[in-house]
Structures are given as C-alpha cells and as structure tokens.
Amino acid sequence: MYEYELQRLRTDDLIRRADHERQVREAARARRAARHEAGQDSAEHESHSRRFRRSRSARTA
C-alpha cells in the first residue's frame, strides 16, 4: 500500500508540473504574439521616418 501511495503522489506531482509548464508556454506564446502585434502597428508609423539607413553594400578597407 505504501508504494502505491508514493506512486500516486509522484503521478500527481508530474501532472501538476506538466500543467504548470503548459501554462508557462502559453503565457510566453501570448507575450510573443502581443509583441508581434505591437511591432506591426508601430512598423507602419516608423516606415516614413527620416532615420538614416545604412547602405546594403559592405564597407571597404
């Protein structure tokens, strides 16, 4: 009976950990999506800025 209870506790702990990790992944995914959406909104406004842009050619020595 003792071994069964230990196994049950271990199983419950693993289930709790898996749920927690799933929630963490979902929160991170939601934060990334929010940053992505915010980035798209601000990219429209920044595209017309007068900021200096580097040329695409490599620097010569």
VMD Tcl script that builds the backbone (N, CA, C; Angstrom):
set m [mol new atoms 183]
animate dup $m
set s [atomselect $m all]
$s set {name element resname resid chain x y z} {
  {N N MET 1 A 0.818 -1.182 0.000}
  {CA C MET 1 A 0.000 0.000 0.000}
  {C C MET 1 A 0.870 1.257 0.000}
  {N N TYR 2 A 1.963 1.235 0.705}
  {CA C TYR 2 A 2.846 2.386 0.803}
  {C C TYR 2 A 3.412 2.754 -0.571}
  {N N GLU 3 A 3.835 1.743 -1.343}
  {CA C GLU 3 A 4.398 2.003 -2.668}
  {C C GLU 3 A 3.351 2.601 -3.606}
  {N N TYR 4 A 2.122 2.138 -3.483}
  {CA C TYR 4 A 1.047 2.669 -4.310}
  {C C TYR 4 A 0.825 4.146 -4.000}
  {N N GLU 5 A 0.839 4.517 -2.743}
  {CA C GLU 5 A 0.649 5.919 -2.359}
  {C C GLU 5 A 1.793 6.791 -2.865}
  {N N LEU 6 A 3.028 6.284 -2.784}
  {CA C LEU 6 A 4.167 7.037 -3.312}
  {C C LEU 6 A 4.034 7.227 -4.823}
  {N N GLN 7 A 3.626 6.173 -5.514}
  {CA C GLN 7 A 3.444 6.274 -6.953}
  {C C GLN 7 A 2.342 7.275 -7.301}
  {N N ARG 8 A 1.286 7.260 -6.526}
  {CA C ARG 8 A 0.177 8.188 -6.746}
  {C C ARG 8 A 0.621 9.644 -6.512}
  {N N LEU 9 A 1.412 9.867 -5.462}
  {CA C LEU 9 A 1.938 11.205 -5.196}
  {C C LEU 9 A 2.858 11.674 -6.332}
  {N N ARG 10 A 3.683 10.755 -6.800}
  {CA C ARG 10 A 4.606 11.086 -7.893}
  {C C ARG 10 A 3.818 11.432 -9.159}
  {N N THR 11 A 2.802 10.648 -9.451}
  {CA C THR 11 A 1.973 10.904 -10.622}
  {C C THR 11 A 1.287 12.259 -10.520}
  {N N ASP 12 A 0.720 12.547 -9.362}
  {CA C ASP 12 A 0.050 13.838 -9.164}
  {C C ASP 12 A 1.036 14.994 -9.326}
  {N N ASP 13 A 2.252 14.816 -8.814}
  {CA C ASP 13 A 3.268 15.857 -8.936}
  {C C ASP 13 A 3.644 16.075 -10.397}
  {N N LEU 14 A 3.805 14.996 -11.143}
  {CA C LEU 14 A 4.149 15.125 -12.559}
  {C C LEU 14 A 3.030 15.814 -13.338}
  {N N ILE 15 A 1.794 15.516 -12.997}
  {CA C ILE 15 A 0.661 16.161 -13.664}
  {C C ILE 15 A 0.645 17.650 -13.362}
  {N N ARG 16 A 0.897 18.015 -12.108}
  {CA C ARG 16 A 0.948 19.441 -11.737}
  {C C ARG 16 A 2.075 20.159 -12.472}
  {N N ARG 17 A 3.244 19.518 -12.552}
  {CA C ARG 17 A 4.369 20.133 -13.250}
  {C C ARG 17 A 4.064 20.317 -14.733}
  {N N ALA 18 A 3.451 19.311 -15.337}
  {CA C ALA 18 A 3.118 19.403 -16.759}
  {C C ALA 18 A 2.116 20.529 -16.998}
  {N N ASP 19 A 1.132 20.664 -16.127}
  {CA C ASP 19 A 0.159 21.750 -16.262}
  {C C ASP 19 A 0.838 23.110 -16.121}
  {N N HIS 20 A 1.736 23.208 -15.167}
  {CA C HIS 20 A 2.447 24.473 -14.950}
  {C C HIS 20 A 3.294 24.829 -16.177}
  {N N GLU 21 A 4.033 23.857 -16.700}
  {CA C GLU 21 A 4.867 24.121 -17.863}
  {C C GLU 21 A 4.023 24.501 -19.077}
  {N N ARG 22 A 2.869 23.881 -19.227}
  {CA C ARG 22 A 1.963 24.221 -20.320}
  {C C ARG 22 A 1.482 25.669 -20.185}
  {N N GLN 23 A 1.138 26.068 -18.961}
  {CA C GLN 23 A 0.691 27.440 -18.733}
  {C C GLN 23 A 1.804 28.438 -19.018}
  {N N VAL 24 A 3.021 28.093 -18.640}
  {CA C VAL 24 A 4.164 28.969 -18.900}
  {C C VAL 24 A 4.377 29.124 -20.404}
  {N N ARG 25 A 4.298 28.015 -21.151}
  {CA C ARG 25 A 4.459 28.086 -22.599}
  {C C ARG 25 A 3.358 28.938 -23.228}
  {N N GLU 26 A 2.133 28.763 -22.770}
  {CA C GLU 26 A 1.022 29.541 -23.315}
  {C C GLU 26 A 1.188 31.032 -23.020}
  {N N ALA 27 A 1.666 31.353 -21.821}
  {CA C ALA 27 A 1.880 32.762 -21.471}
  {C C ALA 27 A 2.988 33.361 -22.341}
  {N N ALA 28 A 4.060 32.612 -22.546}
  {CA C ALA 28 A 5.149 33.104 -23.385}
  {C C ALA 28 A 4.668 33.289 -24.815}
  {N N ARG 29 A 3.875 32.357 -25.312}
  {CA C ARG 29 A 3.335 32.468 -26.667}
  {C C ARG 29 A 2.437 33.705 -26.787}
  {N N ALA 30 A 1.644 33.955 -25.755}
  {CA C ALA 30 A 0.758 35.128 -25.779}
  {C C ALA 30 A 1.573 36.421 -25.746}
  {N N ARG 31 A 2.648 36.458 -24.953}
  {CA C ARG 31 A 3.503 37.650 -24.914}
  {C C ARG 31 A 4.163 37.892 -26.262}
  {N N ARG 32 A 4.655 36.815 -26.898}
  {CA C ARG 32 A 5.264 36.966 -28.215}
  {C C ARG 32 A 4.250 37.479 -29.233}
  {N N ALA 33 A 3.043 36.939 -29.172}
  {CA C ALA 33 A 2.003 37.392 -30.106}
  {C C ALA 33 A 1.671 38.860 -29.873}
  {N N ALA 34 A 1.615 39.281 -28.613}
  {CA C ALA 34 A 1.321 40.681 -28.308}
  {C C ALA 34 A 2.446 41.587 -28.804}
  {N N ARG 35 A 3.696 41.170 -28.625}
  {CA C ARG 35 A 4.824 41.964 -29.122}
  {C C ARG 35 A 4.793 42.035 -30.639}
  {N N HIS 36 A 4.450 40.918 -31.270}
  {CA C HIS 36 A 4.389 40.879 -32.721}
  {C C HIS 36 A 3.311 41.837 -33.227}
  {N N GLU 37 A 2.159 41.808 -32.599}
  {CA C GLU 37 A 1.078 42.716 -32.996}
  {C C GLU 37 A 1.484 44.173 -32.764}
  {N N ALA 38 A 2.111 44.446 -31.637}
  {CA C ALA 38 A 2.544 45.811 -31.335}
  {C C ALA 38 A 3.615 46.248 -32.336}
  {N N GLY 39 A 4.467 45.332 -32.730}
  {CA C GLY 39 A 5.510 45.650 -33.695}
  {C C GLY 39 A 4.949 45.957 -35.057}
  {N N GLN 40 A 3.925 45.253 -35.451}
  {CA C GLN 40 A 3.308 45.526 -36.749}
  {C C GLN 40 A 2.623 46.874 -36.749}
  {N N ASP 41 A 1.983 47.215 -35.646}
  {CA C ASP 41 A 1.315 48.510 -35.569}
  {C C ASP 41 A 2.316 49.656 -35.644}
  {N N SER 42 A 3.432 49.523 -34.943}
  {CA C SER 42 A 4.397 50.613 -34.923}
  {C C SER 42 A 5.237 50.648 -36.199}
  {N N ALA 43 A 5.361 49.531 -36.889}
  {CA C ALA 43 A 6.159 49.495 -38.110}
  {C C ALA 43 A 5.542 50.376 -39.188}
  {N N GLU 44 A 4.240 50.492 -39.203}
  {CA C GLU 44 A 3.595 51.338 -40.193}
  {C C GLU 44 A 3.981 52.804 -39.983}
  {N N HIS 45 A 4.097 53.219 -38.739}
  {CA C HIS 45 A 4.422 54.604 -38.447}
  {C C HIS 45 A 5.905 54.889 -38.632}
  {N N GLU 46 A 6.737 53.918 -38.369}
  {CA C GLU 46 A 8.178 54.140 -38.472}
  {C C GLU 46 A 8.673 54.058 -39.908}
  {N N SER 47 A 7.898 53.490 -40.787}
  {CA C SER 47 A 8.375 53.311 -42.152}
  {C C SER 47 A 8.574 54.644 -42.860}
  {N N HIS 48 A 7.938 55.703 -42.385}
  {CA C HIS 48 A 8.055 57.003 -43.020}
  {C C HIS 48 A 8.960 57.948 -42.230}
  {N N SER 49 A 9.722 57.421 -41.322}
  {CA C SER 49 A 10.592 58.273 -40.528}
  {C C SER 49 A 11.800 58.709 -41.354}
  {N N ARG 50 A 12.474 59.761 -40.889}
  {CA C ARG 50 A 13.638 60.283 -41.601}
  {C C ARG 50 A 14.925 59.747 -40.980}
  {N N ARG 51 A 14.883 58.568 -40.488}
  {CA C ARG 51 A 16.038 57.949 -39.849}
  {C C ARG 51 A 17.062 57.542 -40.909}
  {N N PHE 52 A 18.355 57.735 -40.590}
  {CA C PHE 52 A 19.427 57.347 -41.505}
  {C C PHE 52 A 19.442 55.828 -41.650}
  {N N ARG 53 A 19.510 55.388 -42.877}
  {CA C ARG 53 A 19.585 53.948 -43.127}
  {C C ARG 53 A 20.944 53.633 -43.739}
  {N N ARG 54 A 21.510 52.542 -43.324}
  {CA C ARG 54 A 22.794 52.120 -43.869}
  {C C ARG 54 A 22.622 51.572 -45.268}
  {N N SER 55 A 23.635 51.731 -46.051}
  {CA C SER 55 A 23.595 51.137 -47.381}
  {C C SER 55 A 23.807 49.630 -47.239}
  {N N ARG 56 A 23.386 48.896 -48.229}
  {CA C ARG 56 A 23.480 47.446 -48.157}
  {C C ARG 56 A 24.852 46.924 -48.591}
  {N N SER 57 A 25.674 47.758 -49.145}
  {CA C SER 57 A 26.988 47.289 -49.582}
  {C C SER 57 A 27.939 47.224 -48.387}
  {N N ALA 58 A 28.897 46.344 -48.491}
  {CA C ALA 58 A 29.861 46.162 -47.403}
  {C C ALA 58 A 30.852 47.317 -47.385}
  {N N ARG 59 A 31.409 47.578 -46.229}
  {CA C ARG 59 A 32.409 48.644 -46.109}
  {C C ARG 59 A 33.700 48.195 -46.759}
  {N N THR 60 A 34.388 49.117 -47.374}
  {CA C THR 60 A 35.673 48.794 -47.972}
  {C C THR 60 A 36.792 49.194 -47.022}
  {N N ALA 61 A 37.892 48.519 -47.146}
  {CA C ALA 61 A 39.008 48.771 -46.246}
  {C C ALA 61 A 39.836 49.947 -46.652}
}
mol reanalyze $m
mol bondsrecalc $m
mol representation Tube
mol addrep $m
